[in-house]
């Protein structure tokens, strides 16, 4: 008979279920975020669809964080396995939540304005009202997705803005938020300024949609175009008006975000960059030849 005979029992650690599901939720949320940005950047979906998919991405990322916290609790309380998977899920979820959080911070720090014009007395009007593409969410009657976004307080991000003559900029908000936004007056003929405007629009990557009026014959000549933000591809419709005033030409511009009540300051920056480039183009241009 052997003394001090011991039988070692192998203890098996239980695998945490929440640790198994957390990485799946985190990866799915991250994939939805990337897919939404890429699809919207290449105009395969519209902004309401972007907001809806990003909202799902945020929900899955938050769920992944909650599951990871539950996994850490099970690890501490019962010694369950899955700590590494829970840690990976946390990192992926946090990376996914950073861009929406930054965007939300920018929304709260900018005024609720989407329509900017350099002429607030006689607003620059769209002559050829460009038809906004129908998006998946608004193509039909409001459904569960639209109602969900409204209940979450995201309705202002998916509304489709009007370019009609009844839509005018908010004068008080614009003056308070962007007092530097103003038009220009050049000592040059209307046709000469029109050439410079078209060149600047082309150089800055704006898509020219239409030109209304004939330079040198009509008092007002309007150029309508579209612009997009660099990363997300958020669209704005803009119109540049050239008014012939004897020996001078007054240039005004209006820029309207296609979707959403918040433009994140994009329209004001767009107008400022346009006039900076137009001022430079007019300074470098050959002066008009004197009439004989």
Phi, psi and omega in degrees: 000132182271134176276161178050048179270119183243143174248117179274132180253125179279122181265121178267132180272135180287141178274131182285126178294320180297328178290333178285323184274334184301312179298324179298313179297318181294314180294322178295317177298317179295318179296320178296320179298312180297316181297318181297315180296314181295314181297320179287325180297326181260020172061029177273340173224163179259172187301319177302322178291324176300313181297319181296314182292320178295323177298317176298320179298317179295318180300314180294325179292319177295320177298320178298320178296318179295318178295323178294319177298319177298323178295317178296323178295317179295324178296317182286321185278316188240357181075023180294152177277167177116011182296320181292318178296321178295321179295317178297319179298320178300313182297315181295318180296318180294319177299321180291325184279342183298309181300312177299325179293318178296320179295319178296321177297322179291325178295317181289340182263357179245154182290158178279081183213142183224357185231115183239134179221144177276349177236104183266352178273308174241087189303141179289123186255150174278119179282315176254094184293115184286133180282118177291140178297144177287133178263165185297321184286323186263003179291335180240184177294155181309129182245193185297327180292317178296317180295324179296315179296323177295318181292332178278000180079022182255012181299327181291346181268348185242356181292142180266123186277150181269144175250011183288174182290343180280348180267119180233151180295155175280103188298311185294316179296319182294314180298321180290319185274322186227070182293342183278350182286119180205162180278187181227155175229124185243141176277068183205159181291157184298318181293327179292317179292324179299319178299318179294320179297314180297322179294317180294317179300318180292316181296327181271004174081019178281143177270110181286126183261314183201159174233122181250130180097164180242123181296133180091346179244317180263148179295317180245134172236129183241140176239121180254140184208174177235149179226157181222147174289157188292312188273301185277341181074029176293135189260148171227143174258135183225154177225132178252125181250128177249114183254124180280118179233081181058248183266009180233162177229123178263130182245124175233157183218146176230134182230127184234127175294138183290323179228149171089146178275355179243129177255002178058026180080004185294318184295320178294319177295322179298314180295318179298316179294323179297313182288328174299315179291323180291320176301316179295319180296320180289326178291325182272351183285157177287131181299153177299142178287137180294143179287142180276000000 
